């Protein structure tokens, strides 16, 4: 029997779906996932902003001073690194 704490890969989208966009919101079980395609790589982070549940996938992508790509929640400006999902600015 597999442990629930073990991460599992779950298919959520086709690569073709990113031909004309860089972000997509996906539902996996009871979780909202923000899926991004940026500079040839895919990233999946929590789709709900920790502040007030804003739609992270609808945010704008930008670069930090350190050159990392982040997404800014469209509701109140909270930012998250795509690579780690860590909040960078609130």
PyMOL commands that set and color helices and strands:
alter all, ss='L'
color gray80, all
select helices_A, chain A and resi 15-18+56-58
alter helices_A, ss='H'
color red, helices_A
select strands_A, chain A and resi 23-28+31-38+41-46+60-63+69-72+79-81+87-89
alter strands_A, ss='S'
color yellow, strands_A
deselect
rebuild
show_as cartoon
